[in-house]
Amino acid sequence: MSLSRKNRFFSLAQFIIVAYFLFPLTSFGQKEKQFIHEGNKQYDSKKYSDAERNYNQALTKNKDSYKSIFNLGDAYYKQNKFEEAAEQFQILTHKATSKDTLSKAYHNLGNSLLKSKKYQESIDAYKNALKNNPNDEDTRYNLSYAQQMLKQQQQQQQQKQDKDNKDKKDNKDQKKEDKKEQEKKDNKDKKEQEKQEEPENKISKEDAKRLLDALQNDEKNLHDKMKKQKIKGVKGQIEKDW
């Protein structure tokens, strides 16, 4: 074998080896793009659950695919799966390679948190988006709206807390009042019970005085009567002659 043929032999072998390892990568890359493309078509047709499945399929081919993660977050958002959407956009904030992509990731993260009524967190996300793109008026508007919603939420929470405190105080005062009423009732019941336990022949002072006067009159009459009977007996005595 000549030197030139030998070199060609090794070149062909190297090409086969390289192609052997590159072919799966190329195939995976094509599959990823196909799933993303199909997902985009379904997203545009408002078939968001189908789009979600395709974006997830794309991620099985490339788990770090920025487009797949971003589009999956959008598909979740359109289905009102705001927590799942926020999770995807949060991932992107660590994967973004430019200020523009980072700004978009934070903007969508803020929208997802806003829909979940996590106003303070959404405000933080919008502020991060503006740090990377200070000219984004949509983000600026959403930031202002989130701040208003947070203020309203805090006012409602304060009103609820004030009402709870008032109800608690009213309930405490009512318990005190109920306790006083119960004590009054117990004292009244006790007096009635003591009254019932008193002897039935107990009489008033006036009745006792009248009864005493009557007894004294009866005693005087009886004494006078006996006195009269004694005198009569003396007059009637006759001496016996033995």
Secondary structure in CASP SS format (residue, H / E / C, confidence):
PFRMAT SS
TARGET T0000
AUTHOR 0000-0000-0000
METHOD secondary structure of the structure
MODEL  1
M C 1.00
S C 1.00
L H 1.00
S H 1.00
R H 1.00
K H 1.00
N H 1.00
R H 1.00
F H 1.00
F H 1.00
S H 1.00
L H 1.00
A H 1.00
Q H 1.00
F H 1.00
I H 1.00
I H 1.00
V H 1.00
A H 1.00
Y H 1.00
F H 1.00
L H 1.00
F H 1.00
P H 1.00
L H 1.00
T H 1.00
S H 1.00
F H 1.00
G H 1.00
Q H 1.00
K H 1.00
E H 1.00
K H 1.00
Q H 1.00
F H 1.00
I H 1.00
H H 1.00
E H 1.00
G H 1.00
N H 1.00
K H 1.00
Q H 1.00
Y H 1.00
D H 1.00
S C 1.00
K C 1.00
K C 1.00
Y H 1.00
S H 1.00
D H 1.00
A H 1.00
E H 1.00
R H 1.00
N H 1.00
Y H 1.00
N H 1.00
Q H 1.00
A H 1.00
L H 1.00
T H 1.00
K H 1.00
N C 1.00
K C 1.00
D C 1.00
S C 1.00
Y H 1.00
K H 1.00
S H 1.00
I H 1.00
F H 1.00
N H 1.00
L H 1.00
G H 1.00
D H 1.00
A H 1.00
Y H 1.00
Y H 1.00
K H 1.00
Q C 1.00
N C 1.00
K C 1.00
F H 1.00
E H 1.00
E H 1.00
A H 1.00
A H 1.00
E H 1.00
Q H 1.00
F H 1.00
Q H 1.00
I H 1.00
L H 1.00
T C 1.00
H C 1.00
K C 1.00
A C 1.00
T C 1.00
S C 1.00
K H 1.00
D H 1.00
T H 1.00
L H 1.00
S H 1.00
K H 1.00
A H 1.00
Y H 1.00
H H 1.00
N H 1.00
L H 1.00
G H 1.00
N H 1.00
S H 1.00
L H 1.00
L H 1.00
K H 1.00
S C 1.00
K C 1.00
K C 1.00
Y H 1.00
Q H 1.00
E H 1.00
S H 1.00
I H 1.00
D H 1.00
A H 1.00
Y H 1.00
K H 1.00
N H 1.00
A H 1.00
L H 1.00
K H 1.00
N H 1.00
N C 1.00
P C 1.00
N C 1.00
D C 1.00
E H 1.00
D H 1.00
T H 1.00
R H 1.00
Y H 1.00
N H 1.00
L H 1.00
S H 1.00
Y H 1.00
A H 1.00
Q H 1.00
Q H 1.00
M H 1.00
L H 1.00
K H 1.00
Q H 1.00
Q H 1.00
Q H 1.00
Q H 1.00
Q H 1.00
Q H 1.00
Q H 1.00
Q H 1.00
K H 1.00
Q H 1.00
D H 1.00
K H 1.00
D H 1.00
N H 1.00
K H 1.00
D H 1.00
K H 1.00
K H 1.00
D H 1.00
N H 1.00
K H 1.00
D H 1.00
Q H 1.00
K H 1.00
K H 1.00
E H 1.00
D H 1.00
K H 1.00
K H 1.00
E H 1.00
Q H 1.00
E H 1.00
K H 1.00
K H 1.00
D H 1.00
N H 1.00
K H 1.00
D H 1.00
K H 1.00
K H 1.00
E H 1.00
Q H 1.00
E H 1.00
K H 1.00
Q H 1.00
E H 1.00
E C 1.00
P C 1.00
E C 1.00
N C 1.00
K C 1.00
I C 1.00
S C 1.00
K H 1.00
E H 1.00
D H 1.00
A H 1.00
K H 1.00
R H 1.00
L H 1.00
L H 1.00
D H 1.00
A H 1.00
L H 1.00
Q H 1.00
N H 1.00
D H 1.00
E H 1.00
K H 1.00
N H 1.00
L H 1.00
H H 1.00
D H 1.00
K H 1.00
M H 1.00
K H 1.00
K H 1.00
Q H 1.00
K H 1.00
I H 1.00
K H 1.00
G H 1.00
V H 1.00
K H 1.00
G C 1.00
Q C 1.00
I C 1.00
E C 1.00
K C 1.00
D C 1.00
W C 1.00
END
